[in-house]
Amino acid sequence: MNIIELEKKLASHKGEKEKYCLTGGLPNEACCIEERTDGKWQIYYSERGEKKQP
């Protein structure tokens, strides 16, 4: 599955867009995924401007 397919899947399940972020960053209280500079993916929970690892 790629990021576009994931976005469609989340939308089809009526996922609340403010609860996740597929472009990384530090939105408040959201599950995030972002591609790192080494080509690997990082998944984390963003809370109060900090990355929390699952």
mmCIF entry with sequence, helices, sheets and N, C-alpha, C, O atoms, coordinates in Angstrom:
data_MODEL
# 
_entry.id   MODEL 
# 
_entity.id                         1 
_entity.type                       polymer 
_entity.pdbx_number_of_molecules   1 
# 
_entity_poly.entity_id                      1 
_entity_poly.type                           'polypeptide(L)' 
_entity_poly.nstd_linkage                   no 
_entity_poly.nstd_monomer                   no 
_entity_poly.pdbx_seq_one_letter_code       MNIIELEKKLASHKGEKEKYCLTGGLPNEACCIEERTDGKWQIYYSERGEKKQP 
_entity_poly.pdbx_seq_one_letter_code_can   MNIIELEKKLASHKGEKEKYCLTGGLPNEACCIEERTDGKWQIYYSERGEKKQP 
_entity_poly.pdbx_strand_id                 A 
# 
loop_
_entity_poly_seq.entity_id 
_entity_poly_seq.num 
_entity_poly_seq.mon_id 
_entity_poly_seq.hetero 
1 1  MET n 
1 2  ASN n 
1 3  ILE n 
1 4  ILE n 
1 5  GLU n 
1 6  LEU n 
1 7  GLU n 
1 8  LYS n 
1 9  LYS n 
1 10 LEU n 
1 11 ALA n 
1 12 SER n 
1 13 HIS n 
1 14 LYS n 
1 15 GLY n 
1 16 GLU n 
1 17 LYS n 
1 18 GLU n 
1 19 LYS n 
1 20 TYR n 
1 21 CYS n 
1 22 LEU n 
1 23 THR n 
1 24 GLY n 
1 25 GLY n 
1 26 LEU n 
1 27 PRO n 
1 28 ASN n 
1 29 GLU n 
1 30 ALA n 
1 31 CYS n 
1 32 CYS n 
1 33 ILE n 
1 34 GLU n 
1 35 GLU n 
1 36 ARG n 
1 37 THR n 
1 38 ASP n 
1 39 GLY n 
1 40 LYS n 
1 41 TRP n 
1 42 GLN n 
1 43 ILE n 
1 44 TYR n 
1 45 TYR n 
1 46 SER n 
1 47 GLU n 
1 48 ARG n 
1 49 GLY n 
1 50 GLU n 
1 51 LYS n 
1 52 LYS n 
1 53 GLN n 
1 54 PRO n 
# 
_struct_asym.id          A 
_struct_asym.entity_id   1 
# 
loop_
_struct_conf.conf_type_id 
_struct_conf.id 
_struct_conf.pdbx_PDB_helix_id 
_struct_conf.beg_label_comp_id 
_struct_conf.beg_label_asym_id 
_struct_conf.beg_label_seq_id 
_struct_conf.pdbx_beg_PDB_ins_code 
_struct_conf.end_label_comp_id 
_struct_conf.end_label_asym_id 
_struct_conf.end_label_seq_id 
_struct_conf.pdbx_end_PDB_ins_code 
_struct_conf.beg_auth_comp_id 
_struct_conf.beg_auth_asym_id 
_struct_conf.beg_auth_seq_id 
_struct_conf.end_auth_comp_id 
_struct_conf.end_auth_asym_id 
_struct_conf.end_auth_seq_id 
_struct_conf.pdbx_PDB_helix_class 
_struct_conf.details 
_struct_conf.pdbx_PDB_helix_length 
HELX_P HELX_P1 AA1 ILE A 3  ? SER A 12 ? ILE A 3  SER A 12 1 ? 10 
HELX_P HELX_P2 AA2 LYS A 17 ? LYS A 19 ? LYS A 17 LYS A 19 5 ? 3  
# 
_struct_conf_type.id          HELX_P 
_struct_conf_type.criteria    ? 
_struct_conf_type.reference   ? 
# 
_struct_sheet.id               AA1 
_struct_sheet.type             ? 
_struct_sheet.number_strands   4 
_struct_sheet.details          ? 
# 
loop_
_struct_sheet_order.sheet_id 
_struct_sheet_order.range_id_1 
_struct_sheet_order.range_id_2 
_struct_sheet_order.offset 
_struct_sheet_order.sense 
AA1 1 2 ? parallel      
AA1 2 3 ? anti-parallel 
AA1 3 4 ? anti-parallel 
# 
loop_
_struct_sheet_range.sheet_id 
_struct_sheet_range.id 
_struct_sheet_range.beg_label_comp_id 
_struct_sheet_range.beg_label_asym_id 
_struct_sheet_range.beg_label_seq_id 
_struct_sheet_range.pdbx_beg_PDB_ins_code 
_struct_sheet_range.end_label_comp_id 
_struct_sheet_range.end_label_asym_id 
_struct_sheet_range.end_label_seq_id 
_struct_sheet_range.pdbx_end_PDB_ins_code 
_struct_sheet_range.beg_auth_comp_id 
_struct_sheet_range.beg_auth_asym_id 
_struct_sheet_range.beg_auth_seq_id 
_struct_sheet_range.end_auth_comp_id 
_struct_sheet_range.end_auth_asym_id 
_struct_sheet_range.end_auth_seq_id 
AA1 1 TYR A 20 ? CYS A 21 ? TYR A 20 CYS A 21 
AA1 2 ALA A 30 ? GLU A 35 ? ALA A 30 GLU A 35 
AA1 3 TRP A 41 ? GLU A 47 ? TRP A 41 GLU A 47 
AA1 4 GLU A 50 ? LYS A 52 ? GLU A 50 LYS A 52 
# 
loop_
_atom_site.group_PDB 
_atom_site.id 
_atom_site.type_symbol 
_atom_site.label_atom_id 
_atom_site.label_alt_id 
_atom_site.label_comp_id 
_atom_site.label_asym_id 
_atom_site.label_entity_id 
_atom_site.label_seq_id 
_atom_site.pdbx_PDB_ins_code 
_atom_site.Cartn_x 
_atom_site.Cartn_y 
_atom_site.Cartn_z 
_atom_site.occupancy 
_atom_site.B_iso_or_equiv 
_atom_site.pdbx_formal_charge 
_atom_site.auth_seq_id 
_atom_site.auth_comp_id 
_atom_site.auth_asym_id 
_atom_site.auth_atom_id 
_atom_site.pdbx_PDB_model_num 
ATOM 1   N N  . MET A 1 1  ? 0.847   -1.165 0.000  1.00 0.00 ? 1  MET A N  1 
ATOM 2   C CA . MET A 1 1  ? 0.000   0.000  0.000  1.00 0.00 ? 1  MET A CA 1 
ATOM 3   C C  . MET A 1 1  ? 0.895   1.230  0.000  1.00 0.00 ? 1  MET A C  1 
ATOM 4   O O  . MET A 1 1  ? 1.890   1.285  0.723  1.00 0.00 ? 1  MET A O  1 
ATOM 5   N N  . ASN A 1 2  ? 0.537   2.210  -0.810 1.00 0.00 ? 2  ASN A N  1 
ATOM 6   C CA . ASN A 1 2  ? 1.298   3.455  -0.798 1.00 0.00 ? 2  ASN A CA 1 
ATOM 7   C C  . ASN A 1 2  ? 0.503   4.544  -0.067 1.00 0.00 ? 2  ASN A C  1 
ATOM 8   O O  . ASN A 1 2  ? -0.619  4.298  0.377  1.00 0.00 ? 2  ASN A O  1 
ATOM 9   N N  . ILE A 1 3  ? 1.070   5.723  0.056  1.00 0.00 ? 3  ILE A N  1 
ATOM 10  C CA . ILE A 1 3  ? 0.456   6.789  0.849  1.00 0.00 ? 3  ILE A CA 1 
ATOM 11  C C  . ILE A 1 3  ? -0.876  7.257  0.251  1.00 0.00 ? 3  ILE A C  1 
ATOM 12  O O  . ILE A 1 3  ? -1.781  7.641  0.993  1.00 0.00 ? 3  ILE A O  1 
ATOM 13  N N  . ILE A 1 4  ? -1.004  7.229  -1.062 1.00 0.00 ? 4  ILE A N  1 
ATOM 14  C CA . ILE A 1 4  ? -2.254  7.625  -1.716 1.00 0.00 ? 4  ILE A CA 1 
ATOM 15  C C  . ILE A 1 4  ? -3.354  6.607  -1.423 1.00 0.00 ? 4  ILE A C  1 
ATOM 16  O O  . ILE A 1 4  ? -4.497  6.973  -1.149 1.00 0.00 ? 4  ILE A O  1 
ATOM 17  N N  . GLU A 1 5  ? -2.997  5.333  -1.483 1.00 0.00 ? 5  GLU A N  1 
ATOM 18  C CA . GLU A 1 5  ? -3.968  4.281  -1.159 1.00 0.00 ? 5  GLU A CA 1 
ATOM 19  C C  . GLU A 1 5  ? -4.388  4.359  0.310  1.00 0.00 ? 5  GLU A C  1 
ATOM 20  O O  . GLU A 1 5  ? -5.556  4.152  0.639  1.00 0.00 ? 5  GLU A O  1 
ATOM 21  N N  . LEU A 1 6  ? -3.436  4.655  1.182  1.00 0.00 ? 6  LEU A N  1 
ATOM 22  C CA . LEU A 1 6  ? -3.743  4.796  2.608  1.00 0.00 ? 6  LEU A CA 1 
ATOM 23  C C  . LEU A 1 6  ? -4.712  5.953  2.825  1.00 0.00 ? 6  LEU A C  1 
ATOM 24  O O  . LEU A 1 6  ? -5.668  5.827  3.591  1.00 0.00 ? 6  LEU A O  1 
ATOM 25  N N  . GLU A 1 7  ? -4.475  7.062  2.166  1.00 0.00 ? 7  GLU A N  1 
ATOM 26  C CA . GLU A 1 7  ? -5.356  8.221  2.302  1.00 0.00 ? 7  GLU A CA 1 
ATOM 27  C C  . GLU A 1 7  ? -6.784  7.891  1.854  1.00 0.00 ? 7  GLU A C  1 
ATOM 28  O O  . GLU A 1 7  ? -7.748  8.277  2.514  1.00 0.00 ? 7  GLU A O  1 
ATOM 29  N N  . LYS A 1 8  ? -6.914  7.181  0.737  1.00 0.00 ? 8  LYS A N  1 
ATOM 30  C CA . LYS A 1 8  ? -8.235  6.775  0.245  1.00 0.00 ? 8  LYS A CA 1 
ATOM 31  C C  . LYS A 1 8  ? -8.913  5.819  1.221  1.00 0.00 ? 8  LYS A C  1 
ATOM 32  O O  . LYS A 1 8  ? -10.115 5.925  1.464  1.00 0.00 ? 8  LYS A O  1 
ATOM 33  N N  . LYS A 1 9  ? -8.147  4.893  1.775  1.00 0.00 ? 9  LYS A N  1 
ATOM 34  C CA . LYS A 1 9  ? -8.689  3.918  2.721  1.00 0.00 ? 9  LYS A CA 1 
ATOM 35  C C  . LYS A 1 9  ? -9.209  4.618  3.979  1.00 0.00 ? 9  LYS A C  1 
ATOM 36  O O  . LYS A 1 9  ? -10.296 4.310  4.466  1.00 0.00 ? 9  LYS A O  1 
ATOM 37  N N  . LEU A 1 10 ? -8.434  5.545  4.488  1.00 0.00 ? 10 LEU A N  1 
ATOM 38  C CA . LEU A 1 10 ? -8.863  6.283  5.673  1.00 0.00 ? 10 LEU A CA 1 
ATOM 39  C C  . LEU A 1 10 ? -10.121 7.109  5.380  1.00 0.00 ? 10 LEU A C  1 
ATOM 40  O O  . LEU A 1 10 ? -11.028 7.176  6.210  1.00 0.00 ? 10 LEU A O  1 
ATOM 41  N N  . ALA A 1 11 ? -10.173 7.729  4.213  1.00 0.00 ? 11 ALA A N  1 
ATOM 42  C CA . ALA A 1 11 ? -11.337 8.531  3.839  1.00 0.00 ? 11 ALA A CA 1 
ATOM 43  C C  . ALA A 1 11 ? -12.582 7.651  3.692  1.00 0.00 ? 11 ALA A C  1 
ATOM 44  O O  . ALA A 1 11 ? -13.682 8.058  4.067  1.00 0.00 ? 11 ALA A O  1 
ATOM 45  N N  . SER A 1 12 ? -12.407 6.452  3.147  1.00 0.00 ? 12 SER A N  1 
ATOM 46  C CA . SER A 1 12 ? -13.555 5.563  2.952  1.00 0.00 ? 12 SER A CA 1 
ATOM 47  C C  . SER A 1 12 ? -14.108 5.031  4.274  1.00 0.00 ? 12 SER A C  1 
ATOM 48  O O  . SER A 1 12 ? -15.266 4.621  4.347  1.00 0.00 ? 12 SER A O  1 
ATOM 49  N N  . HIS A 1 13 ? -13.285 5.038  5.307  1.00 0.00 ? 13 HIS A N  1 
ATOM 50  C CA . HIS A 1 13 ? -13.731 4.600  6.634  1.00 0.00 ? 13 HIS A CA 1 
ATOM 51  C C  . HIS A 1 13 ? -14.135 5.786  7.498  1.00 0.00 ? 13 HIS A C  1 
ATOM 52  O O  . HIS A 1 13 ? -14.287 5.669  8.715  1.00 0.00 ? 13 HIS A O  1 
ATOM 53  N N  . LYS A 1 14 ? -14.304 6.918  6.847  1.00 0.00 ? 14 LYS A N  1 
ATOM 54  C CA . LYS A 1 14 ? -14.723 8.148  7.529  1.00 0.00 ? 14 LYS A CA 1 
ATOM 55  C C  . LYS A 1 14 ? -13.803 8.515  8.689  1.00 0.00 ? 14 LYS A C  1 
ATOM 56  O O  . LYS A 1 14 ? -14.248 8.946  9.753  1.00 0.00 ? 14 LYS A O  1 
ATOM 57  N N  . GLY A 1 15 ? -12.512 8.332  8.450  1.00 0.00 ? 15 GLY A N  1 
ATOM 58  C CA . GLY A 1 15 ? -11.534 8.728  9.455  1.00 0.00 ? 15 GLY A CA 1 
ATOM 59  C C  . GLY A 1 15 ? -11.536 10.245 9.614  1.00 0.00 ? 15 GLY A C  1 
ATOM 60  O O  . GLY A 1 15 ? -11.591 10.971 8.622  1.00 0.00 ? 15 GLY A O  1 
ATOM 61  N N  . GLU A 1 16 ? -11.478 10.718 10.825 1.00 0.00 ? 16 GLU A N  1 
ATOM 62  C CA . GLU A 1 16 ? -11.465 12.156 11.071 1.00 0.00 ? 16 GLU A CA 1 
ATOM 63  C C  . GLU A 1 16 ? -10.105 12.720 10.683 1.00 0.00 ? 16 GLU A C  1 
ATOM 64  O O  . GLU A 1 16 ? -9.087  12.367 11.279 1.00 0.00 ? 16 GLU A O  1 
ATOM 65  N N  . LYS A 1 17 ? -10.091 13.602 9.678  1.00 0.00 ? 17 LYS A N  1 
ATOM 66  C CA . LYS A 1 17 ? -8.831  14.103 9.133  1.00 0.00 ? 17 LYS A CA 1 
ATOM 67  C C  . LYS A 1 17 ? -7.947  14.789 10.177 1.00 0.00 ? 17 LYS A C  1 
ATOM 68  O O  . LYS A 1 17 ? -6.723  14.776 10.045 1.00 0.00 ? 17 LYS A O  1 
ATOM 69  N N  . GLU A 1 18 ? -8.541  15.381 11.200 1.00 0.00 ? 18 GLU A N  1 
ATOM 70  C CA . GLU A 1 18 ? -7.717  16.059 12.210 1.00 0.00 ? 18 GLU A CA 1 
ATOM 71  C C  . GLU A 1 18 ? -7.037  15.071 13.158 1.00 0.00 ? 18 GLU A C  1 
ATOM 72  O O  . GLU A 1 18 ? -6.199  15.469 13.967 1.00 0.00 ? 18 GLU A O  1 
ATOM 73  N N  . LYS A 1 19 ? -7.392  13.787 13.065 1.00 0.00 ? 19 LYS A N  1 
ATOM 74  C CA . LYS A 1 19 ? -6.803  12.770 13.939 1.00 0.00 ? 19 LYS A CA 1 
ATOM 75  C C  . LYS A 1 19 ? -5.566  12.109 13.343 1.00 0.00 ? 19 LYS A C  1 
ATOM 76  O O  . LYS A 1 19 ? -4.883  11.341 14.020 1.00 0.00 ? 19 LYS A O  1 
ATOM 77  N N  . TYR A 1 20 ? -5.275  12.406 12.072 1.00 0.00 ? 20 TYR A N  1 
ATOM 78  C CA . TYR A 1 20 ? -4.077  11.838 11.456 1.00 0.00 ? 20 TYR A CA 1 
ATOM 79  C C  . TYR A 1 20 ? -3.461  12.825 10.477 1.00 0.00 ? 20 TYR A C  1 
ATOM 80  O O  . TYR A 1 20 ? -4.119  13.753 10.006 1.00 0.00 ? 20 TYR A O  1 
ATOM 81  N N  . CYS A 1 21 ? -2.190  12.608 10.184 1.00 0.00 ? 21 CYS A N  1 
ATOM 82  C CA . CYS A 1 21 ? -1.460  13.454 9.243  1.00 0.00 ? 21 CYS A CA 1 
ATOM 83  C C  . CYS A 1 21 ? -0.544  12.546 8.419  1.00 0.00 ? 21 CYS A C  1 
ATOM 84  O O  . CYS A 1 21 ? 0.287   11.822 8.967  1.00 0.00 ? 21 CYS A O  1 
ATOM 85  N N  . LEU A 1 22 ? -0.710  12.597 7.111  1.00 0.00 ? 22 LEU A N  1 
ATOM 86  C CA . LEU A 1 22 ? 0.075   11.731 6.232  1.00 0.00 ? 22 LEU A CA 1 
ATOM 87  C C  . LEU A 1 22 ? 1.274   12.448 5.614  1.00 0.00 ? 22 LEU A C  1 
ATOM 88  O O  . LEU A 1 22 ? 1.965   11.886 4.764  1.00 0.00 ? 22 LEU A O  1 
ATOM 89  N N  . THR A 1 23 ? 1.518   13.669 6.035  1.00 0.00 ? 23 THR A N  1 
ATOM 90  C CA . THR A 1 23 ? 2.636   14.446 5.497  1.00 0.00 ? 23 THR A CA 1 
ATOM 91  C C  . THR A 1 23 ? 3.650   14.825 6.569  1.00 0.00 ? 23 THR A C  1 
ATOM 92  O O  . THR A 1 23 ? 4.519   15.666 6.338  1.00 0.00 ? 23 THR A O  1 
ATOM 93  N N  . GLY A 1 24 ? 3.539   14.204 7.742  1.00 0.00 ? 24 GLY A N  1 
ATOM 94  C CA . GLY A 1 24 ? 4.466   14.502 8.819  1.00 0.00 ? 24 GLY A CA 1 
ATOM 95  C C  . GLY A 1 24 ? 4.119   15.811 9.508  1.00 0.00 ? 24 GLY A C  1 
ATOM 96  O O  . GLY A 1 24 ? 3.002   16.316 9.388  1.00 0.00 ? 24 GLY A O  1 
ATOM 97  N N  . GLY A 1 25 ? 5.068   16.340 10.213 1.00 0.00 ? 25 GLY A N  1 
ATOM 98  C CA . GLY A 1 25 ? 4.834   17.572 10.943 1.00 0.00 ? 25 GLY A CA 1 
ATOM 99  C C  . GLY A 1 25 ? 4.439   17.289 12.375 1.00 0.00 ? 25 GLY A C  1 
ATOM 100 O O  . GLY A 1 25 ? 4.557   16.164 12.859 1.00 0.00 ? 25 GLY A O  1 
ATOM 101 N N  . LEU A 1 26 ? 3.969   18.326 13.046 1.00 0.00 ? 26 LEU A N  1 
ATOM 102 C CA . LEU A 1 26 ? 3.625   18.194 14.459 1.00 0.00 ? 26 LEU A CA 1 
ATOM 103 C C  . LEU A 1 26 ? 2.231   18.766 14.752 1.00 0.00 ? 26 LEU A C  1 
ATOM 104 O O  . LEU A 1 26 ? 2.096   19.681 15.565 1.00 0.00 ? 26 LEU A O  1 
ATOM 105 N N  . PRO A 1 27 ? 1.203   18.231 14.096 1.00 0.00 ? 27 PRO A N  1 
ATOM 106 C CA . PRO A 1 27 ? -0.144  18.682 14.448 1.00 0.00 ? 27 PRO A CA 1 
ATOM 107 C C  . PRO A 1 27 ? -0.472  18.228 15.867 1.00 0.00 ? 27 PRO A C  1 
ATOM 108 O O  . PRO A 1 27 ? 0.093   17.242 16.341 1.00 0.00 ? 27 PRO A O  1 
ATOM 109 N N  . ASN A 1 28 ? -1.361  18.918 16.541 1.00 0.00 ? 28 ASN A N  1 
ATOM 110 C CA . ASN A 1 28 ? -1.674  18.556 17.925 1.00 0.00 ? 28 ASN A CA 1 
ATOM 111 C C  . ASN A 1 28 ? -2.553  17.314 17.989 1.00 0.00 ? 28 ASN A C  1 
ATOM 112 O O  . ASN A 1 28 ? -3.600  17.239 17.347 1.00 0.00 ? 28 ASN A O  1 
ATOM 113 N N  . GLU A 1 29 ? -2.109  16.354 18.769 1.00 0.00 ? 29 GLU A N  1 
ATOM 114 C CA . GLU A 1 29 ? -2.829  15.110 19.038 1.00 0.00 ? 29 GLU A CA 1 
ATOM 115 C C  . GLU A 1 29 ? -3.302  14.401 17.769 1.00 0.00 ? 29 GLU A C  1 
ATOM 116 O O  . GLU A 1 29 ? -4.503  14.302 17.514 1.00 0.00 ? 29 GLU A O  1 
ATOM 117 N N  . ALA A 1 30 ? -2.350  13.911 16.980 1.00 0.00 ? 30 ALA A N  1 
ATOM 118 C CA . ALA A 1 30 ? -2.660  13.193 15.744 1.00 0.00 ? 30 ALA A CA 1 
ATOM 119 C C  . ALA A 1 30 ? -1.627  12.090 15.505 1.00 0.00 ? 30 ALA A C  1 
ATOM 120 O O  . ALA A 1 30 ? -0.466  12.209 15.896 1.00 0.00 ? 30 ALA A O  1 
ATOM 121 N N  . CYS A 1 31 ? -2.074  11.024 14.860 1.00 0.00 ? 31 CYS A N  1 
ATOM 122 C CA . CYS A 1 31 ? -1.171  9.961  14.412 1.00 0.00 ? 31 CYS A CA 1 
ATOM 123 C C  . CYS A 1 31 ? -0.545  10.417 13.105 1.00 0.00 ? 31 CYS A C  1 
ATOM 124 O O  . CYS A 1 31 ? -1.249  10.883 12.209 1.00 0.00 ? 31 CYS A O  1 
ATOM 125 N N  . CYS A 1 32 ? 0.760   10.289 12.990 1.00 0.00 ? 32 CYS A N  1 
ATOM 126 C CA . CYS A 1 32 ? 1.467   10.831 11.829 1.00 0.00 ? 32 CYS A CA 1 
ATOM 127 C C  . CYS A 1 32 ? 2.342   9.774  11.161 1.00 0.00 ? 32 CYS A C  1 
ATOM 128 O O  . CYS A 1 32 ? 2.806   8.826  11.795 1.00 0.00 ? 32 CYS A O  1 
ATOM 129 N N  . ILE A 1 33 ? 2.546   9.968  9.887  1.00 0.00 ? 33 ILE A N  1 
ATOM 130 C CA . ILE A 1 33 ? 3.491   9.163  9.128  1.00 0.00 ? 33 ILE A CA 1 
ATOM 131 C C  . ILE A 1 33 ? 4.251   10.120 8.218  1.00 0.00 ? 33 ILE A C  1 
ATOM 132 O O  . ILE A 1 33 ? 3.657   11.015 7.616  1.00 0.00 ? 33 ILE A O  1 
ATOM 133 N N  . GLU A 1 34 ? 5.535   9.934  8.120  1.00 0.00 ? 34 GLU A N  1 
ATOM 134 C CA . GLU A 1 34 ? 6.324   10.768 7.219  1.00 0.00 ? 34 GLU A CA 1 
ATOM 135 C C  . GLU A 1 34 ? 7.516   9.986  6.690  1.00 0.00 ? 34 GLU A C  1 
ATOM 136 O O  . GLU A 1 34 ? 8.050   9.101  7.357  1.00 0.00 ? 34 GLU A O  1 
ATOM 137 N N  . GLU A 1 35 ? 7.915   10.332 5.483  1.00 0.00 ? 35 GLU A N  1 
ATOM 138 C CA . GLU A 1 35 ? 9.081   9.686  4.889  1.00 0.00 ? 35 GLU A CA 1 
ATOM 139 C C  . GLU A 1 35 ? 10.321  10.427 5.359  1.00 0.00 ? 35 GLU A C  1 
ATOM 140 O O  . GLU A 1 35 ? 10.404  11.650 5.247  1.00 0.00 ? 35 GLU A O  1 
ATOM 141 N N  . ARG A 1 36 ? 11.279  9.686  5.884  1.00 0.00 ? 36 ARG A N  1 
ATOM 142 C CA . ARG A 1 36 ? 12.523  10.282 6.358  1.00 0.00 ? 36 ARG A CA 1 
ATOM 143 C C  . ARG A 1 36 ? 13.469  10.523 5.188  1.00 0.00 ? 36 ARG A C  1 
ATOM 144 O O  . ARG A 1 36 ? 13.205  10.069 4.074  1.00 0.00 ? 36 ARG A O  1 
ATOM 145 N N  . THR A 1 37 ? 14.541  11.217 5.426  1.00 0.00 ? 37 THR A N  1 
ATOM 146 C CA . THR A 1 37 ? 15.509  11.517 4.374  1.00 0.00 ? 37 THR A CA 1 
ATOM 147 C C  . THR A 1 37 ? 16.225  10.277 3.866  1.00 0.00 ? 37 THR A C  1 
ATOM 148 O O  . THR A 1 37 ? 16.755  10.283 2.755  1.00 0.00 ? 37 THR A O  1 
ATOM 149 N N  . ASP A 1 38 ? 16.248  9.200  4.672  1.00 0.00 ? 38 ASP A N  1 
ATOM 150 C CA . ASP A 1 38 ? 16.904  7.957  4.245  1.00 0.00 ? 38 ASP A CA 1 
ATOM 151 C C  . ASP A 1 38 ? 15.957  7.028  3.478  1.00 0.00 ? 38 ASP A C  1 
ATOM 152 O O  . ASP A 1 38 ? 16.313  5.892  3.166  1.00 0.00 ? 38 ASP A O  1 
ATOM 153 N N  . GLY A 1 39 ? 14.742  7.520  3.174  1.00 0.00 ? 39 GLY A N  1 
ATOM 154 C CA . GLY A 1 39 ? 13.785  6.734  2.400  1.00 0.00 ? 39 GLY A CA 1 
ATOM 155 C C  . GLY A 1 39 ? 12.906  5.804  3.223  1.00 0.00 ? 39 GLY A C  1 
ATOM 156 O O  . GLY A 1 39 ? 12.022  5.147  2.672  1.00 0.00 ? 39 GLY A O  1 
ATOM 157 N N  . LYS A 1 40 ? 13.129  5.739  4.517  1.00 0.00 ? 40 LYS A N  1 
ATOM 158 C CA . LYS A 1 40 ? 12.307  4.915  5.398  1.00 0.00 ? 40 LYS A CA 1 
ATOM 159 C C  . LYS A 1 40 ? 11.139  5.750  5.922  1.00 0.00 ? 40 LYS A C  1 
ATOM 160 O O  . LYS A 1 40 ? 11.163  6.978  5.849  1.00 0.00 ? 40 LYS A O  1 
ATOM 161 N N  . TRP A 1 41 ? 10.124  5.077  6.447  1.00 0.00 ? 41 TRP A N  1 
ATOM 162 C CA . TRP A 1 41 ? 8.946   5.752  6.966  1.00 0.00 ? 41 TRP A CA 1 
ATOM 163 C C  . TRP A 1 41 ? 8.986   5.779  8.481  1.00 0.00 ? 41 TRP A C  1 
ATOM 164 O O  . TRP A 1 41 ? 9.409   4.815  9.119  1.00 0.00 ? 41 TRP A O  1 
ATOM 165 N N  . GLN A 1 42 ? 8.545   6.886  9.052  1.00 0.00 ? 42 GLN A N  1 
ATOM 166 C CA . GLN A 1 42 ? 8.474   7.024  10.500 1.00 0.00 ? 42 GLN A CA 1 
ATOM 167 C C  . GLN A 1 42 ? 7.006   7.224  10.887 1.00 0.00 ? 42 GLN A C  1 
ATOM 168 O O  . GLN A 1 42 ? 6.309   8.051  10.299 1.00 0.00 ? 42 GLN A O  1 
ATOM 169 N N  . ILE A 1 43 ? 6.552   6.468  11.868 1.00 0.00 ? 43 ILE A N  1 
ATOM 170 C CA . ILE A 1 43 ? 5.188   6.579  12.374 1.00 0.00 ? 43 ILE A CA 1 
ATOM 171 C C  . ILE A 1 43 ? 5.299   7.022  13.830 1.00 0.00 ? 43 ILE A C  1 
ATOM 172 O O  . ILE A 1 43 ? 6.088   6.473  14.599 1.00 0.00 ? 43 ILE A O  1 
ATOM 173 N N  . TYR A 1 44 ? 4.501   8.017  14.198 1.00 0.00 ? 44 TYR A N  1 
ATOM 174 C CA . TYR A 1 44 ? 4.553   8.537  15.554 1.00 0.00 ? 44 TYR A CA 1 
ATOM 175 C C  . TYR A 1 44 ? 3.252   9.242  15.891 1.00 0.00 ? 44 TYR A C  1 
ATOM 176 O O  . TYR A 1 44 ? 2.426   9.500  15.016 1.00 0.00 ? 44 TYR A O  1 
ATOM 177 N N  . TYR A 1 45 ? 3.079   9.549  17.164 1.00 0.00 ? 45 TYR A N  1 
ATOM 178 C CA . TYR A 1 45 ? 1.937   10.322 17.640 1.00 0.00 ? 45 TYR A CA 1 
ATOM 179 C C  . TYR A 1 45 ? 2.468   11.698 17.991 1.00 0.00 ? 45 TYR A C  1 
ATOM 180 O O  . TYR A 1 45 ? 3.456   11.825 18.714 1.00 0.00 ? 45 TYR A O  1 
ATOM 181 N N  . SER A 1 46 ? 1.817   12.718 17.484 1.00 0.00 ? 46 SER A N  1 
ATOM 182 C CA . SER A 1 46 ? 2.230   14.087 17.754 1.00 0.00 ? 46 SER A CA 1 
ATOM 183 C C  . SER A 1 46 ? 1.359   14.658 18.868 1.00 0.00 ? 46 SER A C  1 
ATOM 184 O O  . SER A 1 46 ? 0.131   14.658 18.782 1.00 0.00 ? 46 SER A O  1 
ATOM 185 N N  . GLU A 1 47 ? 2.023   15.144 19.911 1.00 0.00 ? 47 GLU A N  1 
ATOM 186 C CA . GLU A 1 47 ? 1.290   15.700 21.042 1.00 0.00 ? 47 GLU A CA 1 
ATOM 187 C C  . GLU A 1 47 ? 2.053   16.896 21.597 1.00 0.00 ? 47 GLU A C  1 
ATOM 188 O O  . GLU A 1 47 ? 3.215   16.777 21.985 1.00 0.00 ? 47 GLU A O  1 
ATOM 189 N N  . ARG A 1 48 ? 1.392   18.042 21.632 1.00 0.00 ? 48 ARG A N  1 
ATOM 190 C CA . ARG A 1 48 ? 1.982   19.273 22.170 1.00 0.00 ? 48 ARG A CA 1 
ATOM 191 C C  . ARG A 1 48 ? 3.328   19.605 21.542 1.00 0.00 ? 48 ARG A C  1 
ATOM 192 O O  . ARG A 1 48 ? 4.259   20.027 22.227 1.00 0.00 ? 48 ARG A O  1 
ATOM 193 N N  . GLY A 1 49 ? 3.420   19.409 20.232 1.00 0.00 ? 49 GLY A N  1 
ATOM 194 C CA . GLY A 1 49 ? 4.637   19.772 19.509 1.00 0.00 ? 49 GLY A CA 1 
ATOM 195 C C  . GLY A 1 49 ? 5.787   18.792 19.640 1.00 0.00 ? 49 GLY A C  1 
ATOM 196 O O  . GLY A 1 49 ? 6.922   19.118 19.291 1.00 0.00 ? 49 GLY A O  1 
ATOM 197 N N  . GLU A 1 50 ? 5.508   17.585 20.142 1.00 0.00 ? 50 GLU A N  1 
ATOM 198 C CA . GLU A 1 50 ? 6.550   16.572 20.294 1.00 0.00 ? 50 GLU A CA 1 
ATOM 199 C C  . GLU A 1 50 ? 6.139   15.260 19.648 1.00 0.00 ? 50 GLU A C  1 
ATOM 200 O O  . GLU A 1 50 ? 4.956   14.924 19.595 1.00 0.00 ? 50 GLU A O  1 
ATOM 201 N N  . LYS A 1 51 ? 7.129   14.523 19.157 1.00 0.00 ? 51 LYS A N  1 
ATOM 202 C CA . LYS A 1 51 ? 6.890   13.204 18.589 1.00 0.00 ? 51 LYS A CA 1 
ATOM 203 C C  . LYS A 1 51 ? 6.963   12.156 19.685 1.00 0.00 ? 51 LYS A C  1 
ATOM 204 O O  . LYS A 1 51 ? 7.947   12.071 20.421 1.00 0.00 ? 51 LYS A O  1 
ATOM 205 N N  . LYS A 1 52 ? 5.910   11.362 19.781 1.00 0.00 ? 52 LYS A N  1 
ATOM 206 C CA . LYS A 1 52 ? 5.865   10.261 20.743 1.00 0.00 ? 52 LYS A CA 1 
ATOM 207 C C  . LYS A 1 52 ? 5.860   8.970  19.938 1.00 0.00 ? 52 LYS A C  1 
ATOM 208 O O  . LYS A 1 52 ? 4.975   8.769  19.106 1.00 0.00 ? 52 LYS A O  1 
ATOM 209 N N  . GLN A 1 53 ? 6.822   8.098  20.166 1.00 0.00 ? 53 GLN A N  1 
ATOM 210 C CA . GLN A 1 53 ? 6.911   6.836  19.443 1.00 0.00 ? 53 GLN A CA 1 
ATOM 211 C C  . GLN A 1 53 ? 5.889   5.851  19.986 1.00 0.00 ? 53 GLN A C  1 
ATOM 212 O O  . GLN A 1 53 ? 5.639   5.813  21.191 1.00 0.00 ? 53 GLN A O  1 
ATOM 213 N N  . PRO A 1 54 ? 5.287   5.040  19.086 1.00 0.00 ? 54 PRO A N  1 
ATOM 214 C CA . PRO A 1 54 ? 4.295   4.055  19.541 1.00 0.00 ? 54 PRO A CA 1 
ATOM 215 C C  . PRO A 1 54 ? 4.930   2.942  20.360 1.00 0.00 ? 54 PRO A C  1 
ATOM 216 O O  . PRO A 1 54 ? 4.232   2.036  20.816 1.00 0.00 ? 54 PRO A O  1 
# 
